[in-house]
Amino acid sequence: MSKPLKPGKKAVELRPPARPSRIRRDPLHVQQEQQLSRSAWWTSREWEIRFAVMGILFFALAISALVIDIGVLLGL
C-alpha cells in the first residue's frame, strides 16, 4: 500500500544555497590543420577503421575458403 498524499508538505531546501560552478567556460581553441608526418598518417582514426574492416574481410574469406576446402575433401 502507498502512503497517503500530503499536499501541505514543504519542499526540500538546500542548505547551504547552491554555489556557482567553478568550471571555466572558455571558448574552445580551434586548431588549424597541420601537415601530418608519414608515421602519423598511418595511425589516424580513419586508417584504424580501414584496417579493422580489411581484417574482418580477410578473416571471412579465410573461413569460407576453409569450409569450401573441407566440403571438397569430403566429397559433398
ChimeraX attribute file (.defattr): number of C-alpha atoms within 10 A of each C-alpha:
attribute: neighborCount
match mode: 1-to-1
recipient: residues
	/A:1	3
	/A:2	4
	/A:3	5
	/A:4	6
	/A:5	7
	/A:6	7
	/A:7	6
	/A:8	6
	/A:9	7
	/A:10	7
	/A:11	6
	/A:12	6
	/A:13	7
	/A:14	7
	/A:15	6
	/A:16	6
	/A:17	7
	/A:18	7
	/A:19	6
	/A:20	6
	/A:21	7
	/A:22	6
	/A:23	6
	/A:24	6
	/A:25	7
	/A:26	6
	/A:27	6
	/A:28	6
	/A:29	6
	/A:30	6
	/A:31	6
	/A:32	6
	/A:33	6
	/A:34	6
	/A:35	8
	/A:36	10
	/A:37	8
	/A:38	8
	/A:39	8
	/A:40	9
	/A:41	12
	/A:42	13
	/A:43	10
	/A:44	11
	/A:45	9
	/A:46	11
	/A:47	12
	/A:48	12
	/A:49	11
	/A:50	11
	/A:51	12
	/A:52	12
	/A:53	12
	/A:54	12
	/A:55	12
	/A:56	12
	/A:57	12
	/A:58	12
	/A:59	12
	/A:60	12
	/A:61	12
	/A:62	12
	/A:63	12
	/A:64	12
	/A:65	12
	/A:66	12
	/A:67	12
	/A:68	13
	/A:69	12
	/A:70	12
	/A:71	11
	/A:72	10
	/A:73	9
	/A:74	8
	/A:75	7
	/A:76	7
